[in-house]
Amino acid sequence: MTLKTLLMGAVASVALAPAAFAERGADGELKIIYWQAPSILNPYLSGGTKDIESASMIIEPLARYDETGALTPWLAAEIPTVGNGGVSEDLTTITWKIKEGITWSDGTPFTSADVKFTAEYCMHPEGGCAQLAFFDGVENVEALDDLTVKVTFNQPKPNPYGPFVGGQSPIIQAAQFAECLGAKAPECTEANFNPIGTGGFKVEDFRPNDVITMIANDNYRDPAKPAFARVTFKGGGDATAAGRAVLETGEFDYAWNLQLAPDVIAKMEEGGQGKAVAGFGPLVERIEMNLTNPSPDLPADTRSTVAEPHPFLSDINVRQALSMAIDRALLVEVGYGQAGKITCDLVPAPDLFAGGDQHCFEQDIEGAKALLEEAGWVDSNGNGSRDKDGVELSILYQTSTNAVRQDFQALIKSWWEEIGVETELRNLDASVFFGGDPGSPDTFQKFYADVEMYANTFNGTDPQQYLAAYRCGNEPRPASQWQGENINRFCDPEYDALIDELARTGDIDKRAEIAIKMNNMITKDTFTIVPLVHRGRVSAHSNTLGGVKLNVWDSEIWNTADWYRIK
């Protein structure tokens, strides 16, 4: 089967509106809590999930992936295919038709000019777009008429559903962001904090790293939605407090990402106010290796950039030894139970694209020691840590503040020190760590540490865009306002060639073969990324909240305009 064959048919759509809807705003206030507080409402300037998902209630894409992973039209009238003429026979163009009558929350028409502008905004050569991989291979975007936009690729694109698809690639209003192109993008505070959107809600007040107050969009395309008149989107705290606020006290209606031990969640559910919901997508908790030097002694314009290779993580033997020393089975048991699985893959799902490699399943402390010895890393001065040519194996290991992650840090530190690697731990407020502030030294993109641990995922069921993030030149750096998805600063021309090959390959089995090879290049072949746990997404909602459909393939809260109060 080829993707072209799939494109010939109609793409699934879903009916979302429950019969319970009466009139817009009739159900009062919706209260959502994300213990990682949003810091910006422009996903093009942040790779943080909490920023992308909060923004998804306000700004929307042309199409989304539903809770089953199926592509469904959103602002578009239909999904373009070869069969309906929306995708060219040679697979080099995709033409989107926008639904008639859609307006922005300020009452102005939503048109193809906004779609074209969004591409220009993200692809601007002087900008720093956190979602640039969605536009990989885009040659041109044209507004053919007010409701038609055509995307042309630089080669046949069997999977053309990258730009403007999913919560990570929404449309922003051209009029609002007109003066925010390129290097000016981070300076447009009003637009970045208060985007005009087409979603069910609009911003009333935004206090970064704290709370967002939203109200129903009175220009929303369905006059009966949203059911809620107001939203309080609270950020901060921790996963424990968030879970209790829904499951035990009933203070909030929805709590995101309950990164807690399973027995803790089960005990909270005994409170009787709500229930936990879970689903497995491609979410992976992993350790990222910094291939560049984060030393504060370096100039600001070269620190953690490709101009300064890392003094010891540039050695694959060190990276491999660090991976070998980790007992992933214990991490799963301690942190996730049935909501976690050992993985050695960056892409663990869907099954077609999962390599299923098991090289990391067993901990090997002695093997890690031997590998370091053979590579010349020995404890020459008797201080307990290995060194070579005057360079000490001394690691700064950072992550966000969270009970499970701190448990992981403590365990991994003990294993690394057992093999002779001195390890200092740092944990940072999640709202800051996953924020997009180019002036902050503590963001995961800036990577002012040797290794860092977090989890992220990708939209949809095809990892093409996700894997394209590791193209040479897509790394965060001063010239990109420290935006970019290639967090490790990885660069391999062979890998770049595979990005292009994957983009033009139609046979679904061949696509899987290429994707698995790419996955292996950045995991077991180079240990640039060290996967730990394939995590289920676990959140919770109150017993009085209806319409929730946990989505592991797009923004988790993709359909808040369809939520309602159960009477």
Residue, then its C-alpha position, 0 to 999 in steps of 0.5 A: m500500500t502507498l500513501k498515494t493510494l491512501l490519498m485517493g480515498a476520503v479521509a475520515s471525519v468525526a461528529l463531535a457535537p453532543a445533543a446536550f448543547a443548548e446555547r453558547g455560554a449556558d454552562g458557566e465556567l470551565k476550570i482547567i489546571y496545567w501544573q506547567a504554566p503557559s508562558i506564551l500563546n504562540p506555538y511558533l515561539s515555543g516548543g513547550t506542550k503547555d504553550i501549544e495546548s493552551a494556544s490550541m483553544i484559541i488559534e486553530p489549524l486547517a485540519r487536526y488528528d482526532e482521538t483515533g489518529a484520523l485526519t479530520p477537517w477543521l478550518a478546511a472544508e475537506i481534507p485534500t486528496v488525489g481523489n478529490g483533486g486537492v493533491s496533485e497527481d505528481l504529489t508536488t502540491i496540496t490545495w486547501k479549501i477553507k470553510e465559508g463564513i469563518t471569522w476571527s474573534d475580532g469579527t474580520p474574515f478568515t482568509s487564505a491570506d492568513v494561511k499564506f502569512t503564517a507560512e511566511y512568518c514561520m519560514h522567515p530566514e531571520g526568524g526563529c520558528a519552533q515549528l519549522a520542520f512542519f514546513d520542510g520542503v515547502e517551496n511556495v504558498e499561494a493564496l489563489d482566492d479568499l478561500t483557497v490556498k495552494v502549497t507547493f513542495n520542492q519534490p513529490k510529497p506523499n505525505p503533504y499534511g505537514p503545514f497547517v495541520g495539527g495543534q503545533s501548526p495553527i493559523i495566526q492572523a496576518a493583520q495582528f502579526a504583520e509587524c512581527l516577522g523575523a527577528k521582531a517576532p519575540e518582541c510582539t508581546e501583545a500578539n504573542f500573549n493575546p492572539i486573535g483566533t478562530g477557536g471557541f475561546k478568546v483571551e481576556d487576560f493572560r498572566p504568563n507563568d500563572v493564569i489565563t482567563m478566556i471568554a467564549n468567542d462570540n464570533y465562533r462558527d457554531p452558534a451553540k458553542p462553546a457551552f462554557a462562557r468562561v475558562t480559568f486556565k490555571g498554571g503552576g504548582d505540581a502534578t500532585a496538587a493538580g490531580r487532587a484539585v480534580l479527583e479529590t476536591g472538585e475545585f477544577d474540571y480538568a487536570w493535565n499530565l498527571q505524572l504520578a505513580p499509579d498508586v497515587i492516582a488510584k488513591m486520589e480517585e477514591g475521592g469520588q470527584g472525577k476520573a483519570v483518563a489515559g492513552f498511549g501515543p508516541l510520548v517518550e521520556r528521554i535524556e538528550m545529550n548536548l553535543t555542544n559545550p554549555s560552559p558559562d566560561l564561553p562567549a554568549d554567542t558561541r556557548s551551546t552552539v555548533a561552534e563549540p563541540h562538547p568536551f566529552l559528550s562528543d565521544i560516542n563511547v561516553r554517551q553509550a556508557l551513560s545509556m548502558a548504566i541505566d536500569r529502565a525497568l526500575l524507572v518504569e516501576v518507580g515512575y509509571g507502572q502500567a502507564g509506562k513501558i521500556t523503550c529504546d526508540l524515539v518513535p515507539a508508536p504507531d507500531l508500523f514505525a516502531g523499530g522495537d529495538q531492545h538494546c537498552f532493555e538490560q542495565d550493564i554497569e560493568g559493560a559501561k565501565a569497560l567501555l569507558e576504560e577502553a576509550g581511555w577514560v580512567d580515574s587518573n587522580g583518584n577523585g572518583s570520577r574518570d578523566k582523559d587529557g585533563v577533561e573530567l567526566s562531570i555532568l550537569y543533568q537538568t530537568s523540570t521540577n516534578a516528583v517522578r523526574q526527581d526520582f529518576q534523576a536520583l537513580i540515574k545519578s547513582w548509576w552514573e557515579e557508579i561508573g565514574v561520572e560525577t553528576e550534578l542535578r538541577n531541576l527547574d520550574a517547568s513553566v520556565f524550562f518549557g517556555g520560549d523566552p530567548g532571554s532566559p538561561d533556563t529553557f530546554q532549547k537553550f540547553y545550558a547543561d550537559v544532559e537534560m530529561y523531558a518528554n515530547t511527542f508529535n502530531g498525527t501517526d506519521p513521524q516525518q515532521y518529527l524526525a525532520a527536526y534533526r536536520c543540520g541547521n535546525e538547532p537553537r542558536p542566537a540567530s534564531q532567538w534560541q528557537g529550533e527543534n534540533i535540541n542536541r545540535f545533531c548534524d549528519p548529511e546522511y541523516d539529512a538525505l534520509i529526511d528528503e528520501l522519506a519526504r518523497t517516498g510513497d510506499i508505506d512499508k518503505r516509509a517505515e523502513i526509512a523512519i526506523k533507520m533514522n530513529n536508529m541513527i539518533t538513538k542506538d547508532t549515536f546515543t544522541i538521544v537516550p530513550l527511557v520510558h514510553r509513557g501513556r498520557v494520563s490526565a483527569h476530568s471531573n464527573t460533571l464534565g462531558g465531551v472530553k476525548l483524550n487525544v494522544w495524536d494532537s493537542e490533548i485538549w483539542n475539542t474544548a469547544d465541544w465540552y459541556r457540563i453534565k447536569 
